[in-house]
Structure formats: structure tokens, C-alpha cells
Amino acid sequence: MAIDASVRDIPFETIDGQTTSLAAYGDQTLLVVNVASKCGLTPQYTQLEELQKQYGDQGFTVIGFPCNQFLGQEPGSTEQIQEFCSTTYGVTFPLMDKTKVNGPHKHPLYAALTREQDADGKAGKVKWNFEKFVIAPDGTVSRFRPQTLPDAPEVVAAIESGLAQNS
């Protein structure tokens, strides 16, 4: 599946309070993921950071969207989230402001992304923290549910396929 090019222009806030959009990342391959600090899946930050280090200089960026919609597993302030991510996992990829990914007030970016289907052909709401969307430069989206590790072969294949579009 692919997103409309206008999705790259949907504004959102960085964790530092600046307005940005996916368009700010140009033709990079992006891994958009809703993250949380107090979740059983939080150790996925390690693999996300490893992917950022491995592919970052090739036109790839992980973009983390902290989300507190799943059992309050991201309760902290933006300062607490930044501190946790940098000291516990050495996160260098960009983090955004807390974002709603489901429900009537979900962010427009997630309204667009959740229309995309996963490998089982299912679209719809984000199931839990650490749901992943790999967005290639041509707008192709590969969706991976939370239990799929960031460094799983299918995620890496989607990232490398996106990177190949720019080589």
C-alpha cells in the first residue's frame, strides 16, 4: 500500500515544541513508531537505535511518537521522556510530542497510517505500543504490529527496499 504524498505535509510537534512534518525528512526512508517508556516492549528502543545507527547515514530515520493511550505506559513529561530515552537507551533518533494514535482525537498522521494494511491484510487501529510503519520515498508503507521486533528480517527488508529507491 502507499500513502498519498500530502501525508508527508501533515504537521506535528517535536518533543521540543517545534512544528515539523515527514516532508522535513525529504526522500528518506522512515520508520514511524509509537513508543512508551513503561511497556513490556520498551526494550525495542535498543533495536530502533541500532537501526538508526546502521542505516542513518544512508537516508533512513526512525521517528518516535510517545503515546500514553495503552494502559498509561507513557505517563511522563516531555523532559522525562527525553531523559529516559537518552540515558536508558542512548536514543539519538528524533522524538515527537505525545501523540494520540487511536480514537476520535488521533493525530491526522496516524489517521492516514492506520488505513494501511499489515502483512495479514488488516488495517485499522494501532494495537499497542511499538507498532511500526516503514515509509519508503515513493510512499509505499509496510506496517508491522507491536510484537514484530524492529530488527526482524521483514522490517529490515522494508527499510532496505526503501533505501534502494535512492541509490
C-alpha positions as CSV (number, residue, x, y, z in Angstrom):
1,M,0.0,0.0,0.0
2,A,1.1,3.6,-0.4
3,I,0.2,6.9,1.3
4,D,-0.8,10.0,-0.6
5,A,2.1,12.4,-1.0
6,S,0.1,15.0,1.0
7,V,0.5,12.8,4.2
8,R,4.2,14.0,4.3
9,D,2.9,17.5,4.8
10,I,0.8,16.8,7.9
11,P,2.2,18.9,10.7
12,F,3.1,17.5,14.1
13,E,5.1,18.7,17.1
14,T,8.6,17.6,18.1
15,I,9.3,16.8,21.7
16,D,11.0,20.3,21.8
17,G,7.7,22.0,20.8
18,Q,8.7,22.8,17.1
19,T,6.4,22.1,14.3
20,T,7.6,19.7,11.6
21,S,6.3,17.1,9.2
22,L,7.5,14.0,7.4
23,A,8.4,16.3,4.5
24,A,11.3,17.7,6.6
25,Y,13.0,14.3,6.1
26,G,13.0,14.7,2.4
27,D,13.2,11.4,0.4
28,Q,14.4,9.4,3.4
29,T,13.0,6.0,4.3
30,L,11.3,6.5,7.6
31,L,10.3,4.1,10.4
32,V,7.4,5.7,12.3
33,V,6.7,4.0,15.7
34,N,4.6,4.9,18.7
35,V,6.8,4.4,21.8
36,A,6.3,4.1,25.5
37,S,8.7,4.1,28.5
38,K,6.9,1.7,30.8
39,C,5.8,-1.1,28.4
40,G,6.9,-4.7,28.2
41,L,8.0,-3.8,24.6
42,T,10.1,-0.8,25.7
43,P,13.4,-2.8,25.1
44,Q,12.6,-2.4,21.4
45,Y,14.2,1.0,21.8
46,T,17.5,-0.9,21.6
47,Q,16.8,-2.3,18.2
48,L,15.3,1.0,17.0
49,E,18.5,2.8,17.9
50,E,20.6,0.1,16.3
51,L,18.7,0.5,13.1
52,Q,19.2,4.3,13.3
53,K,22.9,3.8,13.7
54,Q,23.2,1.2,11.0
55,Y,21.2,3.0,8.3
56,G,21.1,6.6,9.4
57,D,23.8,7.8,7.0
58,Q,22.1,6.0,4.1
59,G,19.0,8.1,4.2
60,F,17.0,6.5,7.0
61,T,15.4,7.9,10.1
62,V,13.4,6.4,13.0
63,I,10.8,8.8,14.2
64,G,9.4,8.0,17.7
65,F,5.9,9.2,18.7
66,P,5.5,8.8,22.5
67,C,1.9,7.6,23.2
68,N,0.1,7.3,26.5
69,Q,-3.0,5.6,25.2
70,F,-2.2,2.0,26.2
71,L,-2.6,1.5,30.0
72,G,-0.9,4.8,30.7
73,Q,2.5,3.4,29.8
74,E,4.0,6.8,28.8
75,P,3.0,9.0,31.7
76,G,6.0,11.3,31.9
77,S,6.5,14.8,30.8
78,T,8.4,15.5,27.6
79,E,11.5,16.2,29.7
80,Q,11.1,12.9,31.5
81,I,10.6,11.0,28.2
82,Q,13.8,12.6,26.7
83,E,15.8,11.9,29.8
84,F,14.6,8.2,29.9
85,C,15.3,7.6,26.2
86,S,18.7,9.2,26.2
87,T,20.1,7.8,29.5
88,T,18.5,4.3,29.3
89,Y,18.7,3.5,25.6
90,G,21.0,6.2,24.1
91,V,18.3,7.3,21.7
92,T,19.6,9.6,19.0
93,F,16.6,9.5,16.6
94,P,14.0,12.2,16.8
95,L,11.2,12.0,19.3
96,M,7.9,13.9,18.8
97,D,5.4,15.2,21.3
98,K,3.0,12.8,22.9
99,T,0.6,11.7,20.2
100,K,-2.8,10.0,20.1
101,V,-2.7,7.1,17.7
102,N,-6.3,5.8,18.1
103,G,-9.7,7.1,18.9
104,P,-11.7,10.2,17.8
105,H,-8.7,12.5,18.6
106,K,-6.0,10.5,16.9
107,H,-3.4,12.6,15.1
108,P,-4.1,13.1,11.4
109,L,-0.8,11.4,10.5
110,Y,-2.0,8.2,12.3
111,A,-5.4,8.6,10.8
112,A,-3.6,8.2,7.4
113,L,-1.2,5.5,8.5
114,T,-3.8,3.3,10.1
115,R,-5.6,2.9,6.8
116,E,-2.6,0.9,5.7
117,Q,-2.7,-2.9,6.0
118,D,-0.3,-5.2,7.8
119,A,1.1,-8.5,6.4
120,D,-2.3,-10.2,7.2
121,G,-4.2,-7.6,5.2
122,K,-5.6,-5.9,8.3
123,A,-5.8,-2.1,8.6
124,G,-7.4,-0.2,11.4
125,K,-6.3,0.9,14.8
126,V,-2.9,0.6,16.4
127,K,-2.9,-2.5,18.5
128,W,-0.4,-1.4,21.2
129,N,2.9,0.5,21.8
130,F,5.7,0.0,19.3
131,E,3.5,-0.5,16.1
132,K,5.8,0.2,13.2
133,F,5.3,1.9,9.8
134,V,8.1,1.9,7.3
135,I,7.5,4.6,4.8
136,A,9.6,4.4,1.6
137,P,10.4,7.5,-0.5
138,D,7.8,6.5,-3.1
139,G,5.1,6.5,-0.3
140,T,4.9,2.7,0.0
141,V,4.1,1.8,3.6
142,S,4.9,-1.5,5.3
143,R,3.1,-2.0,8.5
144,F,4.3,-4.2,11.4
145,R,2.4,-5.0,14.6
146,P,4.0,-4.4,18.0
147,Q,5.3,-7.9,18.6
148,T,7.4,-7.7,15.4
149,L,10.9,-6.7,16.5
150,P,12.4,-3.6,14.8
151,D,15.3,-5.7,13.5
152,A,13.1,-8.6,12.3
153,P,14.0,-9.7,8.7
154,E,10.8,-8.4,7.2
155,V,11.3,-4.9,8.8
156,V,14.9,-4.8,7.6
157,A,13.8,-5.8,4.1
158,A,11.3,-3.0,4.0
159,I,13.9,-0.5,5.2
160,E,16.5,-1.7,2.6
161,S,13.9,-1.7,-0.1
162,G,13.1,2.0,0.6
163,L,16.8,2.8,0.7
164,A,17.3,1.1,-2.7
165,Q,14.9,3.7,-4.2
166,N,17.5,6.4,-3.5
167,S,20.6,4.5,-4.8
